[in-house]
Amino acid sequence: MTEQSCWLRAIEGIVAAAILAYLACGCVTTIGYRPTVAHEAKSRDAAFEVNRITATPGPSVIISGQYRLDQNVSPGFPSLALRAAPPCSGGIAASALGLGTRRLGESVATSGGYFYHFPQDSTLLREPTVLDIPILHSNGEAPTCLRVPIVELRTTPEWTRLPNYSLGMGFQLLVPFRRIYDVSAVPMLAFRGGPWIGPLRLRLALAWGGAAAKTSNPNLIGYAYGAGLLADTLFYSKGVWGLGVVAGYDVTAISFDANVEKLSHQGAGYRGLIHGPRWGLLFELLGDPAVSPAFKRRRDSESITLEVFGAAEWSSDHAVATPGLWFALSGDLGNM
């Protein structure tokens, strides 16, 4: 691969990574929480439990969980309301819902999963909040209201988003300050993942891509295959912006192959390894902060990062390490 074509590929890779990062913004701003305490309500003929809240762009909220309905009862249209409001007579009605279809008067008990989607009012989830579900009776009884507590503002968090491992992908570029194996830049697509250990995140990265090289044989194309181990931590955040530090060690193999099979193969084949440490800063776009003290989340559980590293690269064609720079544009998501 010629230097010009490799740099064009690098620019294409950066654009592709930027598009992926833009699309990933939806994931960064879509945050799911699990309960730390039970959020449920029961009556003699119905029971609803909430086991997930998902905050989505808009803003809006998706509430999901499990339900049980005895025979001859059916749920009405739910609403999300402040606890101070009268039961089933105020709040915000669901804009979408998913629940197993069931006819009122059906004489079979049912259970399953549900989800309710609500536009988010500025005060909801910041004050004591409930999910109101009207329960309708086929025997002529007046409807009753099943009120499920969502936020009670206890002294400890009621909902958490604390993933234990992270997965991500992105575009990375190594630029040595002098050529290594005739290579002036190494653009690669990288996949990475690993666990959090306290505030520290460890990740194994695997990458492959091209190598911008100046060789005596213009028929050669450069290839790169890399692996690395990274450790990073977020040490400052404000709003959706964060700053972190990262260090790692990388190994990259360089090889050349012929572009046109019928032309010269002189110089083709494996060239050698580039390896060494890198350390730098992570400029992070984070998910929105937790909406109230009832919610707790790891701030970097979802992030889009621009990473800038200094590096020292060792190779067999230089007696001492070659200084260089690493750049990376990546998106990372924690498990739920």
MOLINQUI-V176263 format. One record per residue. N is the residue number from 1. PSI is psi in whole degrees, -180 to 180 (* if undefined). OMEGA is omega in radians with two decimals (none if undefined). NEAR is the number of other ideal C-beta (glycine too) atoms within 8 Angstrom. Layout:
BEGIN
N,PSI,OMEGA,NEAR
N,PSI,OMEGA,NEAR
END
This chain:
BEGIN
1,124,3.11,13
2,161,-3.14,8
3,-41,-3.11,10
4,-47,-3.12,6
5,-34,3.13,8
6,-40,3.10,16
7,-34,3.04,10
8,-42,3.08,8
9,-39,3.13,12
10,-43,3.11,13
11,-42,3.09,8
12,-40,3.12,8
13,-41,3.11,13
14,-44,3.12,11
15,-44,3.12,8
16,-42,3.12,9
17,-39,3.11,12
18,-40,3.11,9
19,-44,3.09,8
20,-40,3.12,11
21,-40,3.10,13
22,-45,3.11,7
23,-35,-3.13,7
24,-16,3.10,11
25,-33,3.09,10
26,-37,3.10,8
27,-38,-3.12,9
28,-34,-3.12,14
29,0,3.03,11
30,107,-2.95,10
31,125,3.14,12
32,140,-3.14,10
33,144,3.04,13
34,150,-3.10,10
35,147,3.00,11
36,-17,3.06,8
37,163,-3.12,6
38,135,3.03,5
39,91,-3.04,12
40,162,3.06,9
41,144,-3.11,9
42,148,2.95,6
43,-175,-3.10,9
44,-18,-3.08,3
45,7,-3.13,9
46,153,3.08,14
47,134,3.08,9
48,136,3.08,15
49,135,3.09,11
50,123,3.14,14
51,9,3.04,9
52,138,2.96,12
53,130,3.13,12
54,119,3.06,11
55,127,-3.09,14
56,163,3.11,10
57,152,3.09,7
58,-58,-0.07,6
59,158,3.06,8
60,171,-3.07,12
61,135,3.01,14
62,124,3.11,12
63,129,-3.10,13
64,161,-3.13,11
65,-150,-3.09,12
66,152,3.11,10
67,162,2.98,14
68,133,3.12,10
69,128,3.05,12
70,174,-3.13,9
71,148,3.04,7
72,21,2.98,11
73,158,-3.13,13
74,146,3.13,11
75,144,2.99,13
76,-169,-3.09,10
77,126,-3.04,7
78,164,3.04,13
79,153,3.09,12
80,123,-2.98,16
81,161,2.98,11
82,147,-3.09,12
83,-27,-3.12,9
84,-16,-3.13,4
85,151,3.06,9
86,144,-3.11,5
87,130,3.04,7
88,33,3.12,11
89,19,3.12,5
90,-172,3.10,7
91,-162,-3.08,9
92,126,3.13,10
93,149,3.11,8
94,138,3.10,12
95,-16,3.07,7
96,154,-3.14,6
97,158,3.06,10
98,120,-3.10,5
99,141,3.12,9
100,129,-3.11,6
101,142,-3.07,4
102,128,3.14,9
103,137,3.07,6
104,130,-3.10,9
105,-6,3.11,6
106,130,-3.00,10
107,44,3.10,5
108,130,3.07,5
109,143,-3.13,7
110,161,3.06,9
111,162,3.14,7
112,-161,-3.13,8
113,162,3.13,7
114,163,2.91,13
115,146,3.07,9
116,134,3.14,13
117,129,-3.10,10
118,137,2.84,14
119,144,-3.03,8
120,119,3.01,11
121,153,-3.07,6
122,-25,-3.10,5
123,-20,-3.12,6
124,141,-3.12,13
125,-11,3.05,13
126,-16,3.07,8
127,167,3.11,11
128,122,-2.99,10
129,145,-3.13,13
130,157,2.98,12
131,115,-3.13,14
132,126,-3.13,15
133,110,3.06,14
134,136,3.08,13
135,118,-3.07,15
136,141,-3.07,10
137,137,-3.12,12
138,-12,-3.09,9
139,10,3.09,5
140,-5,3.09,4
141,152,3.08,6
142,146,3.10,4
143,146,3.04,10
144,169,-3.10,9
145,121,3.04,10
146,117,-3.04,14
147,111,-3.10,11
148,122,3.10,14
149,130,3.12,11
150,-51,3.08,12
151,125,3.13,12
152,-5,-3.12,7
153,57,3.05,8
154,178,3.13,8
155,-17,3.09,2
156,157,-3.13,5
157,142,3.13,10
158,-19,-3.14,12
159,139,-3.11,12
160,152,2.99,10
161,87,-3.06,16
162,78,-3.13,8
163,154,3.14,11
164,-9,3.00,7
165,160,-3.00,10
166,144,3.04,15
167,142,-3.13,9
168,172,3.08,12
169,163,3.12,10
170,-170,3.14,15
171,134,3.10,14
172,153,-3.06,15
173,124,3.03,14
174,127,3.11,15
175,100,3.07,11
176,151,-3.11,14
177,-12,2.96,7
178,157,-3.05,6
179,140,3.03,8
180,121,-3.05,13
181,39,-3.12,12
182,8,-3.06,8
183,133,3.12,15
184,-14,3.12,9
185,149,-3.11,14
186,94,3.05,16
187,135,-3.08,13
188,151,2.95,15
189,132,-3.02,11
190,142,2.97,14
191,140,-3.07,9
192,156,3.13,15
193,157,3.12,9
194,179,-3.02,10
195,159,2.87,8
196,137,3.00,13
197,96,-2.98,6
198,-132,3.13,4
199,-7,-3.08,5
200,135,3.07,9
201,127,3.06,12
202,136,-3.12,11
203,138,2.96,13
204,130,-3.12,11
205,134,3.04,14
206,134,-3.02,9
207,155,3.00,15
208,157,-3.12,9
209,-148,-3.07,12
210,180,3.10,14
211,119,3.11,15
212,114,-3.01,15
213,152,3.02,15
214,106,-3.09,6
215,166,3.13,9
216,-16,3.13,4
217,107,-3.08,9
218,-6,-3.14,5
219,0,-3.08,9
220,144,3.05,14
221,132,-3.14,9
222,141,3.10,14
223,152,3.14,13
224,142,3.10,15
225,124,-3.00,9
226,159,3.01,15
227,148,-3.12,10
228,161,3.06,11
229,125,-3.07,10
230,148,3.01,13
231,130,-3.12,11
232,163,3.06,12
233,145,3.07,10
234,123,-3.12,13
235,-9,3.11,6
236,139,3.03,7
237,147,3.06,11
238,119,-3.06,5
239,-127,-3.13,5
240,8,-3.11,7
241,142,-3.14,10
242,159,3.11,15
243,130,-3.13,11
244,170,3.05,14
245,151,-3.07,10
246,147,3.04,14
247,153,-3.12,10
248,178,3.08,13
249,133,-3.06,9
250,149,3.03,16
251,127,-3.12,10
252,126,3.10,14
253,136,-3.14,11
254,132,3.06,17
255,162,3.12,10
256,145,3.10,14
257,159,-3.13,8
258,139,3.10,11
259,-45,3.10,8
260,120,-3.01,6
261,-36,-3.06,4
262,-14,-3.14,3
263,-176,-3.01,8
264,139,3.05,6
265,10,-3.08,7
266,127,-3.13,6
267,-4,-3.14,9
268,157,3.09,9
269,-176,-3.10,6
270,135,-3.14,6
271,-42,-3.12,8
272,-177,-3.12,10
273,144,2.91,9
274,126,-3.11,18
275,154,3.11,10
276,174,-3.12,11
277,157,2.97,9
278,152,-3.12,13
279,148,-3.09,10
280,-157,-3.06,12
281,148,3.04,9
282,121,3.03,14
283,114,-2.88,10
284,138,2.91,14
285,117,-3.01,10
286,168,2.99,13
287,164,3.12,12
288,145,3.09,8
289,160,3.09,7
290,140,-2.99,8
291,-20,3.13,8
292,169,3.11,10
293,-16,3.11,6
294,-14,-3.08,11
295,137,3.09,14
296,134,3.14,8
297,152,3.00,12
298,124,-3.00,9
299,-33,-3.13,10
300,26,3.11,13
301,-26,2.95,14
302,133,-3.11,11
303,153,2.92,13
304,127,-2.98,12
305,141,2.86,15
306,121,-3.03,8
307,133,-3.13,15
308,125,-3.06,9
309,148,2.78,13
310,150,-3.04,10
311,156,2.97,14
312,118,-3.02,11
313,124,3.10,14
314,145,3.11,9
315,164,-3.09,12
316,-13,-3.13,5
317,4,3.05,6
318,140,-3.10,10
319,-26,3.14,2
320,166,-3.11,4
321,144,3.08,8
322,123,3.07,13
323,154,-3.14,9
324,-180,3.11,12
325,144,2.96,10
326,140,2.99,16
327,144,3.11,11
328,139,3.00,13
329,115,-2.95,14
330,160,3.00,16
331,137,-3.09,14
332,140,3.13,13
333,138,3.07,12
334,154,3.07,13
335,162,-3.12,8
336,*,none,6
END
